Amino acid sequence: MRMPSYLTRPAVLAAVLAVAVLVPAAPAAQADDDGGWQPYHGQDYDAPAGTLCPFHLYITDLFDQEETKTVARHPDGSPAKVLWRGPLILRYTNVDTGAQVDRDQSGRATEYRLPDGSTLWDVPRSSHISAKVHPGNPYHAVGDYVFSGGAVLLVHPDQQVEVLVQHQVENLCQTLA
């Protein structure tokens, strides 16, 4: 799955999850006969030196068969709760040195699109998710992170990533330095 404190913050997490549970459960339209699942394909990502890592980082898909399914909508019809699933393997390249690593980010996730413009990502222990943390983020150090073994991430309306729960984390900027 594509997507940042090192400690669990139970009070914040409980409040955010409470809001997520209160998202109106308006039925989502079924897109087709496959139960509403739609293919999703991300784009390659090019991060010049200093935007995520001290070096030029390039990220590309090696294998991407992700799917999404909207299961609840806000009263205005916009998605409120989106399920994600499928295999995803990304290649991370330090363009300056040519060093590369591949990371499996396959699995499942639930994305809650909150009324204030925030997005809450709930990733089970059997899955993985990545997050890009840019300079100026008050919640987490800059880098490109892969979270495994479960995570809860809150992406604020200004796209700043806050990590509410994490189990295993790898900063690809450190790995590829």
N, C-alpha and C positions, 0 to 999 in steps of 0.2 A: 504494500500500500504506500502511496506517495504522501509525503508531508514534510519540543524542543525543550531551579532547584533540584536538586538531587534527592530531596526527601519528599515523601508523601505528605500532602497537606490535607488531613482528613476533613477539617471544617470547610475549606474551600471546595474540595471535591464533593462533599455531601451537598453543598449549596448548588453547585453547577449541575450535578446529577439530578437534583430535585427539579431544577428548571427544565432539564432535558425530559424528565418524565412528564412534566406538565405540558409539553408541546402537544397541541391539539392533534388528535389521531384521526384527522379527516382521511377518508380512504384515498389511496393513490390510484390513478387510472392505470389499468393494465395495458402495457404497450403492445404486447403480442402474446403468442401461444407459449412462450418460454417462461411464463410466470412473471413477466415484467423485467427480467434481467436484460440490461443493455451493455454492449461492449464499451469499454473505456480504454483509450490509448493516450498516454501522456506524451509530451514532447521532450526532445533532447534539451538539456540545460547547459548553458555556457556561462560560467561564473569567472569573470576576469579576476586577477590577483587582487586581494583585499576586500572582495565582496562576500566571500565565505571563508576562504583559506588564504594564507599568505602567498599562495601560488595560483596559477590559472587552473581551474577545475572544470572538467567537461564530463557530463553524465549522459549516458545513452542507454536505451533499452536493448538487452540481448534477447529477452523473451517477455512478451506482455500479452496476457490473455485475461486482464482484469475485466470485471463486470460490476455494474451498479444497478441498484433497484430502489426506487423511491417508495417508501412504505407509509409515510405520513406527510401531510402538507399543512402549511399555515393557511389561515382563512383567505388570504389573497391568492392562494393556489401555488405559491412557491414551495419548493421542497423543505420539509422540516426534519425528516429522518431518512437517511440514505444508507443502505447496506452496500458493502463492498466485499468482493471475493475474487479469488483467482491467483494464478501464478504470475509473478513478476520478478525478473532478474535484471539488475542494473549493473552497468560497468562504469566505474569511477576512474578517471584518468587525470593524473597530474601532467598537464600539457608541458610544463617546463622541463620535467625530467623523463617523461614517457612512462613512468610507473603506473600500473593499473591494478585494480582489484575488482572482483565481481561479488555482488552481494544479493542473496536471495531475500526478497521482501514479500514473498507470497503469504497468503493467508486471508483473513477476514477482518473487517472493521465496521463499526457503526459510526456514522457521521451525523451529529445533531447540528442543524443550522439554526442558531438561536435568534430570537427577535431583535437583539441589539446588534446583529451583524457578526457576532462571534461564532466560531465553529468548534464544537467539542468532538474529539476523536476518541473512541473507546476501542482499544485493540486487545483481543484476548491473548492469553499466554502462549497459544500455539501459533501466533502470527507475528508479523514484523511491520514496521512503518519507518519512513524516513522523514526528517524535518530539516529545513534550511533555516539557520538562525543568522540573521544579518547584523552588521554593526549597529549599535544603538539600542539593541534589545535589552530592556531592563530586567528580564526574567532569566536569561540563560546566556552562557558564553557563546561567542560567534563560532560557527562551524557548520558542517553538514553531518548530521547524526543519523545512525540507524538504531532503532529501538527494537529489542527482541524480548520475548518472554512476557509480553503484556505491557501496555502503556496507556496513559490517559493524557492527551494533549489538548490544550485550549489555545486556539488561534484567535487572537483579539481582532477587532475590526480593522486595525491598522497593520494587520498581518504579523504582529509580534507573537512569537510562539512561547507559551508557558507550559512547562512540564509539570503535571500534577502527580503522576505516578509513573515510575519506570522501574524496570528490573535489570535488564542488560542494555548497555549503550556503548556504541562505538562512534568516535569522532573520526570520520574519514579524512579530515585535514591532518590529524595526527598520524593516521595509518599511512598516508601517502607522502608525508613530509620527508 
